[in-house]
Amino acid sequence: MDCKAPILAAMPALAPAPRPRWRTAAVVLASALLLQACSAVRLAYQQVPQLAAWQIHRHLDLTDTQQDQVREALNELHQWHRDTMLPRHARLLQQVQQQLPGDVTAEQACATYADVRTQLDRVIAQAEPRLVWLASQLTAGQIRHLQKKQADSNADWKKEWLDPTPGQRRELRYERLLSRAERFYGPLEPPQKALLREFIARQSTWDPQHTYAERLRRQQDLVQVLEQIAQDRANIAQARTLLRGYLNRLNTSPDATYESAARQWVEEGCAAFAQLHNAMTDAQRLKAVQSVKGYERDFWVLAGR
């Protein structure tokens, strides 16, 4: 599925996400529904429950009964998202369209990023009872299966971000950011490309070592929470409290140094996005507006409005 990240995703993308992409049950179940617009968005949206169910099974090795119940829960969550959140996403895109023809500030960019996170938080809150149920069903063997998948994912992450030289890392980030920007604005001109390189080389303080350490902390945190829940599966109130604590620590790391750095990375990404957008031509900005308008129209159609 060839996703074209809209303006909503473009701002934090300028710095690797301070909150990594978790392919665990908690985030797959919830964040998969905050769809980043795609070239075939209507078809892609219909496939979200199936994709999420496959990812959850892949990471947890569910039984047949668990798979059936997860699919039912995902279908219910998907319908709620269609009715409740798609109109909110569409209205946010309307606001973005009003900003794109002119210059934007870093503060405006971060405000939009905050709005996206707020919408995602609503999805996670709606998914919480289903996540509590799933966590209370997992066996020791399924938790070990998750740990193996975490280890595999970590090996891939290290190969991509820790093993390369600093120069290779900068080039990888540049190529990815350039690809995203050009899908949104069209081909960039040499001075615009130079701005991207300048941000990566001199303005970004993102640290892969620090990010990897936080990644490991979160994975260990999740495993420990699931193991605690497994010790008393019938205690749903305790499971809910434990899971909420884990989700809170996803949003705000107990590592104060990391949390401070993460906020700085977001601010840097917002500033870089504003700088790049303000360097765009009128034609490039018009293309961005047209793209966002298309995503908004798709969201309204999917919501049945």
Secondary structure, 3 states (H helix, E strand, C coil): CCECCCHHHHHHHCCCCCCCCCCCHHHHHHHCCCCCCECCHHHHHHCHHHHHHHHHHHHHCCCHHHHHHHHHHHHHHHHHHHHHHHHHHHHHHHHHHHHCCCCCCHHHHHHHHHHHHHHHHHHHHHHHHHHHHHHHHCCHHHHHHHHHHHHHHHHHHHHHHHCCCHHHHHHHHHHHHHHHHHHHHCCCCHHHHHHHHHHHHHHCCCCHHHHHHHHHHHHHHHHHHHHHHHHCCCCHHHHHHHHHHHHHHHHCCCCHHHHHHHHHHHHHHHHHHHHHHHCCCHHHHHHHHHHHHHHHHHHHHHCCC
